[in-house]
Amino acid sequence: MEIYQIVAVGIVATVLAILVKNQKPELGIYISLVTGFIIFIFIVAKLQSVIEILNQMANKISIDDIYLSVILKIVGIAYIAEFGAQICKDAGEGVIASKIEFAGKVLIMVMAVPILVSLMDLIINMVP
């Protein structure tokens, strides 16, 4: 199971970062960044299989590709914004982290507008 590998990488990196931060604090941040990217690489393969399954399901029920694409982009924005914010928080930059989170929320709202417009059109067409 990959979770054991991910947790092991995280624990080793944490211990290493704690040991290194006492002598060179800037190296601790680099260790955190590299660890985050290693864990992300573990996860990407799983995300690809989920996206393929969602595409197959969308094709079976004839959902327009644009809706699935927008939803996947929204989920991607949320994950990337959270990842970036956590890295900033780990580096002690809480203000920058909050700005990243805010930007992610705004981008999600912008991406959701076409879906909201379609939903409102559907509701208006259903009401006599």
N, C-alpha and C positions, 0 to 999 in steps of 0.2 A: 504494500500500500504506500502510495506516494506521500501520504500525510506524515508518515514516520521519517521519511527523507527530508521533507520540508521542515519539520520540527527540529530534526537533528542539525540541519544547516543553520536554522535560526538560533539554536542554543549555542552551537560552536561559535557562530559569529558574535553573539552577545557576549560570551566570555572573552573572546578575543578583543572585542571593542572595549570592554571594561578594562582589560589589562593594558591596552595600548593608550587609552585616553589619559591615563596618569602621566605618561611620558610625552606623548604627542597628540593633543586633543583633535587636531585636524584629520589625523588618520582614522580616528573613530568614526567620523562622518563618512569617509570613503568606504570603510568596511560596511557601514549600514547601507550605503547606496548599492554597492556590489551585491550584497546579500539580497536586497530587494529585487534586483534584476535577475539574480539566479532563481529566486522563488517564482518570479513572474514567468521565466522560461519554463519551469516545471508546469505551470498552470496553462500556458498557451495551447498546448496540445489538447487539453481537456476542453478548453473553450472552443476550439475548432470543431470538435465532434458535436458539441451542443449546438453550434450554429448550423452545422449540416443537418442535424435532426430537425431543428426549427424550420429550416428551408424546405425539407421534405414534407413536413406537416402543413406548411403554408401552401405548398403546391397542391396537396391533396384536397384542401378545403377552399382552394381558389382565392386566397387572400392576395391582394395586390402587393407586389414586391416592395413598393415604396414604404408601406406601413411597417413591414418587418425590418426593413433597412433602417428606418428612423428609430424604431424601438431599440435595435441593436446598437445604434450610434449613441442613443441616450444612455444605455447601460454602460457602454464604453466610456463615455464622458464621466459618468459617476465614479466608476472604478479608477480611472486615471487621475481625476481630481482628488479623490481620497488618498490614493497612493502618494501623489505629490505633496499633499498637505501633511501626511504623516511623516514624510521625509523632512519637511521643514520643521515640524514639531520636534522631531528627534534632534535636529540641529539647534534647537532652542529659538527658532524663529516663528513664534506663534502668530504674530501679526501677518506675516507673509502667508502662513498656512490658512488663516481665515480668509485672506483675499483670494487664494486659490479655490477654496470651498465656495466662496461667493460667485466667482467667475464660472465655476462648474454649474452652479444652480441657474445662473442667467443663461448659459449656453443650453442647458437642458430645456428651459422654458422656450427659448427660441426654436429649438429643434422640435418641440412638441406642438407648435402652432399649426402645422399642416394637419396633424391628426385631430386637433381640437376643432379646426374649421370643418373637416370632413364629418366629424361627429355632430356638430351643430347643423350642418346641411342635412344630414340624415334625420335628425330630430325634427327639423322644420318641414321636411318632406312627408314625415309620418303624421304630423298634426294637420287635421283638416282645416 
